[in-house]
Amino acid sequence: MRLYGLLLIFFMTSYLSTALSIPEIPSFMKICHRSDPFLNECIKQSAIALKPYLRNGIPALRIPACEPLCLQEIEIDQTSGPIYIRAMYSNVSIFGGTNFIPKSIRFDLEKNRIRLKVYLPRLEMVSNYNLDGKIMMLPITGDGIAHGNFTDIDAIVTLQFKRYRDEIGLIHQMVDDIYVDFEIGHATVHLDNLFDGDETLSAAMNLFLNDNWSTVIAEVRPKLEEIIAELIRNFANTIFSIFPEDVLLPP
């Protein structure tokens, strides 16, 4: 009995030590209860409350600075249809992402699924690029600096969650599946150093790209949606891995 008691104390001490290691939720993070009849509005207000802190990052949530949002690389390999290009964008900086406006949020507790409608007034991207291929039968090749401006962006994000138990038995959520759909109101791009610096050909191609931006975006959109989905998945899973479900979304 004495041995049993010692073991029980040991395991309880270990459990409490681990449980107490869960970091404290930042004071500015609004906690919503599953029983709240206005749950959707509460989650929306929670997202709005986070916005000012995303610019410089939130260490407690392991969220890096998001203004700009820095990505090592984005690869686009489009090998069918009117656009046939292989492009690599590196040292990517995206400005304006923290200015998102949540239009609506719907959390289906029964299906454990959330659907968000978000509006972004403007995104600006600067990166190094290297590309080669054809756009509507026109050859394009270049290696330099890429600039892009995108305005009036409407996005719909659907996240399907699933629950899992951590090593001490606490229940967490994780993104099991994600769907992203977006529409861009307008876009302008400029690629420096196209065609080995030929200014005449570069100017002509940049003009063509801006005149036909909607066609170009439509062709590479599936890849862009995939990249955005992975960013959101990682963002959500990082937070959910830190805090159990009953801490982030108590009954």
Number of C-alpha atoms within 10 A of each C-alpha: 6 7 8 9 10 11 12 12 12 11 12 12 12 13 14 11 11 12 13 10 10 12 11 11 15 12 7 10 15 17 16 21 16 16 11 12 9 11 19 20 16 17 20 19 17 16 16 17 14 17 16 11 15 19 20 13 17 15 10 12 18 12 17 15 16 20 17 19 17 18 14 10 15 16 16 17 14 18 12 9 9 15 19 21 20 16 19 17 21 19 14 18 19 19 18 18 19 20 18 18 17 16 13 15 22 16 18 13 11 6 10 13 18 17 19 18 17 17 19 19 16 19 19 18 18 21 22 18 23 18 19 17 18 17 18 12 10 12 13 17 17 20 20 16 17 20 16 15 16 18 17 15 18 18 18 17 19 19 22 17 18 14 14 14 11 11 8 11 10 13 17 22 22 20 18 13 13 18 15 20 17 17 16 17 13 14 21 18 18 19 21 20 19 24 17 13 13 10 13 10 15 21 16 10 20 17 15 13 19 16 13 14 15 16 16 16 15 13 16 16 15 15 16 19 17 14 16 16 20 15 12 16 17 13 16 16 16 15 18 19 15 18 20 22 18 14 18 20 15 13 11
